[in-house]
């Protein structure tokens, strides 16, 4: 079981201890874990999916899965509870994206396409799409899975590359390369849009 000190240098109860208390049946400790990490989980899911409702659904599912598996998590080496959370989040985002692609593929054959197609965008989303932030979010959502995951864990979660590599099950070099390619792609898309606006 988790054996780290109850409080870190900041005086806050560590994630490790909150997990241990949750395993022992303390629901308040789990609520503190949720409160501590929910915002970053939602932010990662939002940037990944570019869909507010989907990000909320994913965040709820993340913590539901974590609650059910809390007694199976164990800290080994430099692993952190947050890296486990981010791995669960990314897996759910990737699964959701694959399901959407599959639905899109099936609907392309024309069988009940109208019933399978996504509902029309709300006025709020149409308005948001006109804003720079929405454009950037769309560009991020279009990135390949590994690039998107590495970029979001670096930019939003603030994870060091070594922990990102552990979370993603890859090497630090691969993480650095993925982040570099993601940033280059986003820059190129921005330059293309600017050139099109001038032309």
N, CA, C and O of each residue as an XYZ file, in Angstrom:
796
protein
N       0.852     -1.186      0.000
C       0.000      0.000      0.000
C       0.893      1.242      0.000
O       2.106      1.131      0.180
N       0.310      2.410     -0.198
C       1.091      3.621     -0.286
C       1.668      3.989      1.075
O       0.987      3.918      2.098
N       2.927      4.382      1.065
C       3.595      4.592      2.345
C       4.252      5.954      2.465
O       5.037      6.167      3.389
N       3.961      6.886      1.564
C       4.604      8.184      1.635
C       4.106      8.971      2.843
O       3.064      8.668      3.425
N       4.883      9.989      3.197
C       4.511     10.827      4.341
C       3.165     11.487      4.093
O       2.792     11.783      2.957
N       2.444     11.711      5.190
C       1.084     12.253      5.060
C       1.103     13.649      4.474
O       0.223     13.991      3.685
N       2.083     14.467      4.838
C       2.123     15.830      4.332
C       3.454     16.094      3.653
O       4.505     15.648      4.113
N       3.389     16.837      2.536
C       4.607     17.247      1.866
C       5.139     18.531      2.466
O       4.664     18.993      3.503
N       6.147     19.109      1.790
C       6.770     20.323      2.300
C       5.799     21.492      2.349
O       5.936     22.379      3.191
N       4.818     21.498      1.453
C       3.865     22.613      1.411
C       2.831     22.532      2.524
O       2.070     23.479      2.727
N       2.790     21.421      3.246
C       1.802     21.265      4.299
C       0.511     20.637      3.810
O      -0.365     20.315      4.611
N       0.384     20.460      2.497
C      -0.816     19.827      1.949
C      -0.691     18.312      2.058
O       0.407     17.760      1.987
N      -1.822     17.654      2.228
C      -1.817     16.197      2.222
C      -1.486     15.734      0.811
O      -2.083     16.215     -0.152
N      -0.542     14.806      0.676
C      -0.097     14.347     -0.635
C      -1.185     13.538     -1.332
O      -2.079     12.979     -0.696
N      -1.080     13.494     -2.664
C      -1.990     12.645     -3.439
C      -1.888     11.202     -2.971
O      -2.897     10.507     -2.852
N      -0.664     10.754     -2.706
C      -0.455      9.375     -2.276
C      -1.262      9.054     -1.011
O      -1.897      8.005     -0.908
N      -1.218      9.977     -0.066
C      -1.933      9.739      1.179
C      -3.443      9.812      0.981
O      -4.192      9.043      1.583
N      -3.886     10.742      0.134
C      -5.316     10.838     -0.154
C      -5.827      9.565     -0.824
O      -6.941      9.118     -0.551
N      -5.002      8.978     -1.711
C      -5.384      7.709     -2.324
C      -5.473      6.623     -1.258
O      -6.429      5.848     -1.226
N      -4.467      6.575     -0.385
C      -4.464      5.569      0.681
C      -5.701      5.717      1.560
O      -6.326      4.724      1.933
N      -6.051      6.958      1.890
C      -7.239      7.195      2.714
C      -8.517      6.810      1.960
O      -9.468      6.299      2.550
N      -8.521      7.067      0.628
C      -9.686      6.698     -0.185
C      -9.870      5.190     -0.209
O     -10.986      4.682     -0.100
N      -8.744      4.478     -0.355
C      -8.793      3.015     -0.357
C      -9.361      2.504      0.965
O     -10.061      1.492      1.010
N      -9.041      3.233      2.047
C      -9.530      2.832      3.371
C     -11.004      3.194      3.573
O     -11.579      2.903      4.621
N     -11.612      3.832      2.564
C     -13.041      4.122      2.633
C     -13.399      5.564      2.929
O     -14.570      5.874      3.146
N     -12.401      6.467      2.942
C     -12.667      7.873      3.242
C     -13.073      8.601      1.957
O     -12.219      8.952      1.142
N     -14.364      8.821      1.781
C     -14.862      9.468      0.570
C     -14.460     10.932      0.506
O     -14.328     11.485     -0.586
N     -14.264     11.568      1.649
C     -13.835     12.973      1.644
C     -12.445     13.118      1.029
O     -12.161     14.097      0.339
N     -11.590     12.141      1.281
C     -10.251     12.181      0.687
C     -10.329     12.073     -0.827
O      -9.596     12.752     -1.546
N     -11.223     11.213     -1.307
C     -11.376     11.093     -2.754
C     -11.950     12.387     -3.327
O     -11.550     12.818     -4.409
N     -12.879     13.002     -2.611
C     -13.437     14.282     -3.072
C     -12.340     15.336     -3.168
O     -12.365     16.177     -4.067
N     -11.374     15.296     -2.244
C     -10.250     16.244     -2.314
C      -9.383     15.970     -3.536
O      -8.905     16.905     -4.177
N      -9.178     14.705     -3.861
C      -8.419     14.369     -5.074
C      -9.122     14.911     -6.315
O      -8.489     15.483     -7.203
N     -10.436     14.722     -6.363
C     -11.207     15.222     -7.500
C     -11.071     16.739     -7.592
O     -10.796     17.279     -8.663
N     -11.264     17.421     -6.471
C     -11.157     18.879     -6.465
C      -9.786     19.373     -6.879
O      -9.657     20.424     -7.507
N      -8.780     18.625     -6.531
C      -7.396     19.024     -6.829
C      -7.068     18.872     -8.314
O      -6.288     19.657     -8.854
N      -7.649     17.878     -8.976
C      -7.220     17.548    -10.346
C      -8.286     17.747    -11.426
O      -7.967     17.694    -12.614
N      -9.526     17.972    -11.045
C     -10.615     18.002    -12.026
C     -10.415     19.056    -13.104
O     -10.685     18.799    -14.277
N      -9.945     20.238    -12.723
C      -9.824     21.323    -13.704
C      -8.840     20.972    -14.814
O      -9.104     21.235    -15.987
N      -7.704     20.378    -14.446
C      -6.721     20.007    -15.474
C      -7.241     18.872    -16.355
O      -7.003     18.851    -17.563
N      -7.947     17.939    -15.742
C      -8.504     16.834    -16.522
C      -9.503     17.370    -17.547
O      -9.480     16.976    -18.713
N     -10.381     18.276    -17.100
C     -11.354     18.873    -18.034
C     -10.645     19.657    -19.135
O     -11.038     19.593    -20.300
N      -9.597     20.397    -18.765
C      -8.873     21.204    -19.751
C      -8.214     20.325    -20.805
O      -8.265     20.635    -21.995
N      -7.597     19.235    -20.375
C      -6.967     18.318    -21.326
C      -8.018     17.709    -22.248
O      -7.827     17.653    -23.463
N      -9.120     17.257    -21.674
C     -10.182     16.639    -22.479
C     -10.796     17.645    -23.449
O     -11.123     17.294    -24.583
N     -10.953     18.895    -23.010
C     -11.527     19.919    -23.877
C     -10.621     20.204    -25.064
O     -11.088     20.269    -26.201
N      -9.315     20.376    -24.802
C      -8.399     20.656    -25.902
C      -8.281     19.457    -26.837
O      -8.078     19.617    -28.041
N      -8.407     18.265    -26.282
C      -8.296     17.058    -27.105
C      -9.518     16.885    -27.997
O      -9.385     16.575    -29.181
N     -10.704     17.081    -27.437
C     -11.941     16.825    -28.185
C     -12.514     18.062    -28.855
O     -13.267     17.955    -29.822
N     -12.156     19.251    -28.336
C     -12.743     20.510    -28.798
C     -14.261     20.489    -28.631
O     -14.996     21.008    -29.471
N     -14.721     19.881    -27.537
C     -16.150     19.712    -27.286
C     -16.382     19.810    -25.772
O     -15.941     18.945    -25.016
N     -17.073     20.861    -25.339
C     -17.264     21.108    -23.910
C     -18.021     19.960    -23.241
O     -17.613     19.478    -22.185
N     -19.118     19.526    -23.855
C     -19.904     18.454    -23.245
C     -19.111     17.148    -23.186
O     -19.183     16.412    -22.202
N     -18.357     16.871    -24.244
C     -17.532     15.660    -24.249
C     -16.475     15.721    -23.158
O     -16.187     14.712    -22.515
N     -15.897     16.895    -22.947
C     -14.854     17.025    -21.922
C     -15.423     16.795    -20.524
O     -14.756     16.212    -19.669
N     -16.646     17.248    -20.293
C     -17.286     17.016    -18.997
C     -17.568     15.517    -18.797
O     -17.343     14.961    -17.722
N     -18.064     14.888    -19.865
C     -18.331     13.448    -19.790
C     -17.058     12.660    -19.504
O     -17.050     11.742    -18.684
N     -15.989     13.034    -20.191
C     -14.710     12.340    -20.012
C     -14.196     12.533    -18.598
O     -13.732     11.580    -17.973
N     -14.271     13.760    -18.083
C     -13.791     14.026    -16.721
C     -14.554     13.182    -15.703
O     -13.953     12.623    -14.786
N     -15.871     13.089    -15.859
C     -16.657     12.266    -14.936
C     -16.267     10.797    -15.031
O     -16.158     10.102    -14.021
N     -16.059     10.334    -16.265
C     -15.692      8.930    -16.461
C     -14.302      8.642    -15.892
O     -14.063      7.570    -15.336
N     -13.384      9.609    -16.036
C     -12.034      9.437    -15.470
C     -12.124      9.159    -13.980
O     -11.551      8.186    -13.490
N     -12.841     10.009    -13.260
C     -12.883      9.853    -11.810
C     -13.718      8.647    -11.385
O     -13.467      8.064    -10.330
N     -14.692      8.274    -12.182
C     -15.446      7.055    -11.890
C     -14.524      5.841    -12.011
O     -14.542      4.951    -11.162
N     -13.721      5.815    -13.073
C     -12.798      4.701    -13.265
C     -11.720      4.674    -12.177
O     -11.343      3.614    -11.679
N     -11.240      5.860    -11.826
C     -10.222      5.931    -10.779
C     -10.780      5.445     -9.442
O     -10.100      4.740     -8.697
N     -12.017      5.825     -9.145
C     -12.642      5.377     -7.900
C     -12.747      3.859     -7.863
O     -12.464      3.234     -6.841
N     -13.156      3.271     -8.983
C     -13.303      1.817     -9.023
C     -11.962      1.089     -8.943
O     -11.893     -0.041     -8.460
N     -10.883      1.749     -9.423
C      -9.577      1.076     -9.471
C      -8.579      1.623     -8.453
O      -7.390      1.309     -8.511
N      -9.068      2.440     -7.520
C      -8.156      3.142     -6.609
C      -7.255      2.212     -5.805
O      -6.111      2.557     -5.510
N      -7.768      1.032     -5.448
C      -6.974      0.120     -4.637
C      -5.957     -0.662     -5.458
O      -5.166     -1.425     -4.904
N      -5.973     -0.475     -6.788
C      -5.015     -1.170     -7.648
C      -3.812     -0.298     -7.989
O      -2.809     -0.782     -8.511
N      -3.926      0.995     -7.686
C      -2.823      1.884     -8.050
C      -1.714      1.795     -7.018
O      -1.963      1.745     -5.813
N      -0.482      1.775     -7.517
C       0.668      1.703     -6.629
C       1.758      2.598     -7.190
O       1.999      2.602     -8.397
N       2.409      3.344     -6.338
C       3.478      4.242     -6.777
C       4.762      3.451     -6.938
O       5.230      2.814     -5.994
N       5.333      3.490     -8.139
C       6.612      2.818     -8.349
C       7.589      3.816     -8.952
O       7.298      4.454     -9.963
N       8.742      3.942     -8.325
C       9.743      4.878     -8.816
C       9.240      6.309     -8.782
O       8.816      6.807     -7.739
N       9.291      6.974     -9.952
C       8.892      8.379    -10.009
C       7.452      8.549    -10.486
O       7.057      9.643    -10.889
N       6.677      7.486    -10.441
C       5.266      7.585    -10.854
C       4.510      8.503     -9.919
O       4.801      8.560     -8.725
N       3.550      9.215    -10.454
C       2.711     10.089     -9.645
C       1.255      9.741     -9.901
O       0.906      9.164    -10.932
N       0.413     10.103     -8.942
C      -1.016      9.888     -9.120
C      -1.523     10.674    -10.316
O      -2.376     10.194    -11.063
N      -0.993     11.901    -10.503
C      -1.453     12.728    -11.622
C      -1.109     12.085    -12.960
O      -1.899     12.169    -13.900
N       0.056     11.443    -13.064
C       0.408     10.809    -14.340
C      -0.547      9.662    -14.646
O      -0.872      9.416    -15.807
N      -0.997      8.961    -13.609
C      -1.990      7.900    -13.794
C      -3.308      8.504    -14.280
O      -3.936      7.980    -15.200
N      -3.721      9.607    -13.657
C      -4.942     10.296    -14.080
C      -4.860     10.716    -15.542
O      -5.809     10.522    -16.302
N      -3.719     11.295    -15.939
C      -3.571     11.762    -17.306
C      -3.600     10.599    -18.294
O      -4.125     10.739    -19.398
N      -3.039      9.447    -17.904
C      -3.063      8.280    -18.776
C      -4.511      7.816    -18.990
O      -4.915      7.512    -20.112
N      -5.279      7.768    -17.905
C      -6.691      7.379    -18.022
C      -7.433      8.378    -18.904
O      -8.231      7.981    -19.753
N      -7.177      9.667    -18.710
C      -7.828     10.717    -19.499
C      -7.523     10.568    -20.978
O      -8.427     10.594    -21.812
N      -6.239     10.409    -21.301
C      -5.851     10.290    -22.703
C      -6.448      9.047    -23.346
O      -6.888      9.090    -24.494
N      -6.465      7.946    -22.614
C      -7.055      6.723    -23.161
C      -8.535      6.914    -23.491
O      -9.016      6.455    -24.527
N      -9.252      7.602    -22.590
C     -10.673      7.861    -22.846
C     -10.861      8.796    -24.036
O     -11.770      8.599    -24.842
N     -10.006      9.812    -24.152
C     -10.084     10.742    -25.287
C      -9.840     10.008    -26.600
O     -10.556     10.213    -27.579
N      -8.821      9.151    -26.610
C      -8.484      8.402    -27.821
C      -9.607      7.440    -28.182
O      -9.978      7.329    -29.351
N     -10.155      6.741    -27.181
C     -11.261      5.818    -27.433
C     -12.457      6.549    -28.026
O     -13.086      6.074    -28.971
N     -12.761      7.715    -27.454
C     -13.906      8.487    -27.948
C     -13.676      8.940    -29.386
O     -14.588      8.885    -30.210
N     -12.449      9.391    -29.688
C     -12.133      9.825    -31.052
C     -12.256      8.669    -32.036
O     -12.746      8.851    -33.150
N     -11.814      7.484    -31.631
C     -11.914      6.322    -32.514
C     -13.361      5.938    -32.777
O     -13.723      5.576    -33.896
N     -14.196      6.020    -31.724
C     -15.613      5.704    -31.913
C     -16.277      6.685    -32.873
O     -17.097      6.296    -33.705
N     -15.913      7.968    -32.749
C     -16.493      8.978    -33.636
C     -16.053      8.743    -35.078
O     -16.843      8.902    -36.008
N     -14.774      8.360    -35.259
C     -14.293      8.078    -36.615
C     -15.021      6.881    -37.200
O     -15.362      6.865    -38.383
N     -15.257      5.877    -36.360
C     -15.964      4.686    -36.829
C     -17.386      5.032    -37.252
O     -17.858      4.576    -38.294
N     -18.076      5.848    -36.432
C     -19.442      6.254    -36.786
C     -19.452      7.033    -38.098
O     -20.333      6.850    -38.938
N     -18.452      7.911    -38.258
C     -18.354      8.713    -39.469
C     -18.118      7.822    -40.685
O     -18.683      8.053    -41.754
N     -17.278      6.800    -40.510
C     -16.969      5.883    -41.601
C     -18.221      5.127    -42.033
O     -18.497      5.001    -43.226
N     -18.982      4.620    -41.050
C     -20.193      3.888    -41.384
C     -21.222      4.807    -42.046
O     -21.897      4.406    -42.994
N     -21.338      6.028    -41.548
C     -22.346      6.935    -42.094
C     -21.997      7.363    -43.516
O     -22.872      7.793    -44.268
N     -20.711      7.248    -43.891
C     -20.311      7.652    -45.237
C     -20.929      6.760    -46.313
O     -20.935      7.121    -47.490
N     -21.446      5.601    -45.917
C     -22.083      4.712    -46.876
C     -23.529      5.116    -47.151
O     -24.189      4.519    -48.001
N     -24.027      6.137    -46.428
C     -25.349      6.662    -46.716
C     -26.484      5.985    -46.004
O     -27.632      6.399    -46.164
N     -26.215      4.958    -45.219
C     -27.288      4.250    -44.512
C     -27.701      5.050    -43.297
O     -26.956      5.145    -42.322
N     -28.885      5.623    -43.356
C     -29.400      6.435    -42.252
C     -28.394      7.513    -41.849
O     -28.184      7.764    -40.663
N     -27.781      8.140    -42.839
C     -26.739      9.122    -42.549
C     -27.254     10.262    -41.692
O     -26.547     10.763    -40.817
N     -28.494     10.672    -41.948
C     -29.036     11.805    -41.198
C     -29.143     11.499    -39.716
O     -28.925     12.379    -38.883
N     -29.479     10.255    -39.375
C     -29.648      9.909    -37.967
C     -28.324      9.697    -37.267
O     -28.251      9.788    -36.042
N     -27.252      9.410    -38.039
C     -25.945      9.162    -37.442
C     -25.152     10.453    -37.312
O     -24.309     10.585    -36.425
N     -25.428     11.412    -38.207
C     -24.642     12.639    -38.231
C     -24.775     13.412    -36.928
O     -25.789     13.326    -36.235
N     -23.731     14.169    -36.607
C     -23.741     14.965    -35.388
C     -24.791     16.061    -35.504
O     -25.060     16.546    -36.603
N     -25.384     16.453    -34.387
C     -26.374     17.531    -34.437
C     -25.744     18.852    -34.871
O     -24.536     19.052    -34.742
N     -26.567     19.732    -35.377
C     -26.078     21.017    -35.842
C     -25.438     21.786    -34.698
O     -25.903     21.734    -33.560
N     -24.360     22.503    -35.015
C     -23.648     23.245    -33.979
C     -24.553     24.304    -33.355
O     -25.359     24.935    -34.038
N     -24.403     24.486    -32.049
C     -25.200     25.489    -31.350
C     -24.706     26.882    -31.711
O     -23.579     27.034    -32.182
N     -25.550     27.922    -31.492
C     -25.104     29.291    -31.770
C     -23.854     29.662    -30.984
O     -23.002     30.401    -31.477
N     -23.743     29.140    -29.743
C     -22.573     29.437    -28.934
C     -21.305     28.895    -29.583
O     -20.266     29.556    -29.594
N     -21.406     27.666    -30.130
C     -20.227     27.077    -30.767
C     -19.891     27.782    -32.072
O     -18.720     27.944    -32.413
N     -20.939     28.208    -32.813
C     -20.694     28.941    -34.049
C     -19.971     30.242    -33.742
O     -19.017     30.614    -34.426
N     -20.441     30.938    -32.692
C     -19.811     32.182    -32.288
C     -18.378     31.936    -31.822
O     -17.462     32.677    -32.178
N     -18.197     30.883    -31.020
C     -16.861     30.575    -30.512
C     -15.883     30.226    -31.613
O     -14.686     30.488    -31.493
N     -16.391     29.627    -32.700
C     -15.528     29.233    -33.807
C     -14.912     30.423    -34.506
O     -13.911     30.292    -35.210
N     -15.518     31.599    -34.308
C     -14.992     32.811    -34.925
C     -13.844     33.402    -34.124
O     -13.157     34.311    -34.591
N     -13.643     32.904    -32.962
C     -12.603     33.438    -32.091
C     -11.316     32.655    -32.275
O     -11.326     31.473    -32.620
N     -10.206     33.343    -32.034
C      -8.898     32.723    -32.226
C      -8.722     31.472    -31.377
O      -8.157     30.482    -31.841
N      -9.198     31.507    -30.145
C      -9.024     30.363    -29.264
C      -9.695     29.128    -29.831
O      -9.136     28.032    -29.777
N     -10.878     29.296    -30.369
C     -11.600     28.160    -30.940
C     -10.847     27.582    -32.132
O     -10.839     26.369    -32.340
N     -10.211     28.457    -32.915
C      -9.447     27.991    -34.069
C      -8.253     27.168    -33.610
O      -7.959     26.110    -34.167
N      -7.568     27.671    -32.584
C      -6.412     26.944    -32.059
C      -6.844     25.598    -31.478
O      -6.170     24.588    -31.681
N      -7.952     25.583    -30.765
C      -8.463     24.331    -30.206
C      -8.759     23.324    -31.305
O      -8.486     22.132    -31.158
N      -9.321     23.812    -32.410
C      -9.617     22.917    -33.524
C      -8.329     22.366    -34.124
O      -8.252     21.190    -34.481
N      -7.323     23.223    -34.230
C      -6.036     22.771    -34.759
C      -5.416     21.710    -33.859
O      -4.860     20.724    -34.344
N      -5.512     21.911    -32.563
C      -4.970     20.921    -31.613
C      -5.741     19.614    -31.732
O      -5.147     18.536    -31.725
N      -7.055     19.707    -31.841
C      -7.877     18.501    -31.944
C      -7.541     17.685    -33.185
O      -7.748     16.471    -33.204
N      -7.023     18.345    -34.224
C      -6.688     17.658    -35.479
C      -5.310     17.011    -35.464
O      -4.967     16.262    -36.379
N      -4.526     17.290    -34.447
C      -3.177     16.713    -34.387
C      -3.255     15.192    -34.235
O      -4.235     14.677    -33.695
N      -2.237     14.472    -34.702
C      -2.177     13.025    -34.443
C      -2.183     12.760    -32.938
O      -1.724     13.589    -32.152
N      -2.704     11.605    -32.549
C      -2.910     11.295    -31.129
C      -1.670     11.506    -30.265
O      -1.757     12.143    -29.215
N      -0.524     10.987    -30.684
C       0.679     11.078    -29.849
C       1.153     12.515    -29.700
O       1.564     12.924    -28.615
N       1.098     13.281    -30.781
C       1.503     14.689    -30.713
C       0.572     15.478    -29.803
O       1.010     16.289    -28.988
N      -0.713     15.223    -29.961
C      -1.716     15.920    -29.158
C      -1.536     15.599    -27.678
O      -1.564     16.498    -26.836
N      -1.353     14.336    -27.366
C      -1.193     13.918    -25.975
C       0.038     14.550    -25.351
O      -0.035     15.085    -24.244
N       1.158     14.498    -26.039
C       2.403     15.050    -25.500
C       2.290     16.561    -25.303
O       2.718     17.089    -24.277
N       1.720     17.246    -26.274
C       1.581     18.697    -26.191
C       0.684     19.105    -25.029
O       1.013     20.028    -24.284
N      -0.452     18.421    -24.872
C      -1.391     18.776    -23.811
C      -0.828     18.478    -22.429
O      -1.026     19.261    -21.499
N      -0.132     17.359    -22.282
C       0.463     17.041    -20.979
C       1.560     18.038    -20.627
O       1.774     18.339    -19.452
N       2.251     18.547    -21.633
C       3.300     19.534    -21.388
C       2.714     20.915    -21.110
O       3.073     21.564    -20.128
N       1.810     21.357    -21.981
C       1.300     22.730    -21.897
C       0.245     22.915    -20.813
O       0.264     23.921    -20.103
N      -0.671     21.965    -20.675
C      -1.775     22.138    -19.734
C      -1.504     21.509    -18.375
O      -1.805     22.102    -17.339
N      -0.937     20.313    -18.380
C      -0.686     19.630    -17.111
C       0.641     20.044    -16.499
O       0.858     19.857    -15.302
N       1.531     20.607    -17.311
C       2.818     21.049    -16.799
C       3.731     19.905    -16.400
O       4.613     20.078    -15.559
N       3.529     18.734    -16.997
C       4.337     17.571    -16.664
C       5.709     17.668    -17.337
O       5.798     18.096    -18.488
N       6.781     17.275    -16.635
C       8.098     17.210    -17.283
C       8.118     16.085    -18.308
O       7.337     15.138    -18.216
N       9.011     16.193    -19.284
C       9.024     15.225    -20.377
C       9.245     13.789    -19.900
O       8.719     12.849    -20.497
N      10.017     13.616    -18.829
C      10.263     12.256    -18.327
C       8.961     11.613    -17.843
O       8.722     10.432    -18.093
N       8.121     12.388    -17.153
C       6.842     11.844    -16.679
C       5.856     11.668    -17.819
O       5.056     10.733    -17.818
N       5.913     12.576    -18.801
C       5.052     12.424    -19.976
C       5.394     11.119    -20.684
O       4.505     10.379    -21.106
N       6.695     10.845    -20.811
C       7.133      9.608    -21.454
C       6.612      8.393    -20.703
O       6.166      7.422    -21.314
N       6.670      8.448    -19.375
C       6.175      7.331    -18.562
C       4.670      7.174    -18.733
O       4.169      6.058    -18.869
N       3.955      8.283    -18.726
C       2.505      8.260    -18.891
C       2.105      7.668    -20.238
O       1.148      6.900    -20.333
N       2.860      8.040    -21.290
C       2.523      7.614    -22.641
C       3.160      6.276    -23.014
O       2.855      5.715    -24.067
N       4.034      5.768    -22.164
C       4.689      4.503    -22.461
C       5.681      4.598    -23.606
O       5.760      3.702    -24.446
N       6.441      5.695    -23.636
C       7.402      5.906    -24.721
C       8.681      6.515    -24.156
O       8.839      6.598    -22.937
N       9.587      6.939    -25.017
C      10.860      7.513    -24.562
C      10.771      9.032    -24.462
O       9.887      9.656    -25.049
N      11.702      9.614    -23.709
C      11.750     11.077    -23.585
C      12.004     11.704    -24.953
O      11.414     12.730    -25.292
N      12.886     11.081    -25.738
C      13.171     11.601    -27.080
C      11.939     11.622    -27.961
O      11.719     12.566    -28.720
N      11.134     10.572    -27.854
C       9.903     10.512    -28.658
C       8.926     11.596    -28.226
O       8.229     12.175    -29.060
N       8.872     11.873    -26.923
C       8.010     12.943    -26.405
C       8.471     14.296    -26.932
O       7.658     15.092    -27.402
N       9.765     14.554    -26.857
C      10.309     15.828    -27.341
C      10.030     16.016    -28.819
O       9.687     17.112    -29.263
N      10.180     14.939    -29.580
C       9.913     14.998    -31.015
C       8.430     15.255    -31.286
O       8.087     16.036    -32.174
N       7.554     14.601    -30.525
C       6.112     14.782    -30.712
C       5.696     16.220    -30.411
O       4.907     16.811    -31.147
N       6.233     16.778    -29.322
C       5.908     18.163    -28.961
C       6.411     19.118    -30.031
O       5.704     20.046    -30.422
N       7.634     18.892    -30.504
C       8.217     19.756    -31.535
C       7.395     19.719    -32.815
O       7.135     20.759    -33.420
N       6.985     18.522    -33.229
C       6.187     18.399    -34.454
C       4.816     19.042    -34.284
O       4.304     19.680    -35.203
N       4.224     18.872    -33.102
C       2.911     19.477    -32.847
C       2.993     20.992    -32.936
O       2.150     21.628    -33.568
N       4.012     21.572    -32.302
C       4.157     23.037    -32.345
C       4.417     23.527    -33.755
O       3.892     24.564    -34.162
N       5.230     22.781    -34.509
C       5.512     23.173    -35.891
C       4.237     23.137    -36.732
O       3.994     24.039    -37.535
N       3.426     22.099    -36.548
C       2.170     21.992    -37.291
C       1.238     23.152    -36.970
O       0.622     23.724    -37.869
N       1.134     23.502    -35.684
C       0.259     24.609    -35.283
C       0.759     25.935    -35.862
O      -0.035     26.763    -36.309
N       2.094     26.131    -35.849
C       2.648     27.357    -36.436
C       2.356     27.434    -37.933
O       1.977     28.486    -38.447
N       2.535     26.309    -38.627
C       2.315     26.289    -40.074
C       0.858     26.575    -40.417
O       0.574     27.280    -41.384
N      -0.071     26.027    -39.624
C      -1.490     26.293    -39.869
C      -1.813     27.769    -39.650
O      -2.589     28.365    -40.397
N      -1.209     28.347    -38.621
C      -1.441     29.767    -38.344
C      -0.920     30.632    -39.488
O      -1.593     31.569    -39.917
N       0.276     30.317    -39.980
C       0.877     31.080    -41.073
C       0.014     30.950    -42.338
O      -0.202     31.925    -43.058
N      -0.468     29.738    -42.591
C      -1.317     29.509    -43.778
C      -2.587     30.340    -43.694
O      -2.998     30.959    -44.675
N      -3.218     30.350    -42.497
C      -4.439     31.157    -42.346
C      -4.162     32.632    -42.575
O      -4.929     33.319    -43.251
N      -3.053     33.121    -42.004
C      -2.709     34.535    -42.154
C      -2.465     34.881    -43.610
O      -2.895     35.936    -44.078
N      -1.778     34.002    -44.332
C      -1.511     34.242    -45.758
C      -2.817     34.243    -46.549
O      -2.997     35.062    -47.450
N      -3.725     33.328    -46.216
C      -5.011     33.271    -46.913
C      -5.838     34.531    -46.667
O      -6.536     35.011    -47.560
N      -5.750     35.063    -45.441
C      -6.502     36.280    -45.114
C      -5.955     37.476    -45.875
O      -6.704     38.357    -46.296
N      -4.617     37.494    -46.047
C      -4.009     38.610    -46.793
C      -4.327     38.501    -48.285
O      -4.526     39.502    -48.974
N      -4.370     37.237    -48.768
C      -4.584     37.005    -50.210
C      -6.029     37.189    -50.582
O      -6.390     37.034    -51.749
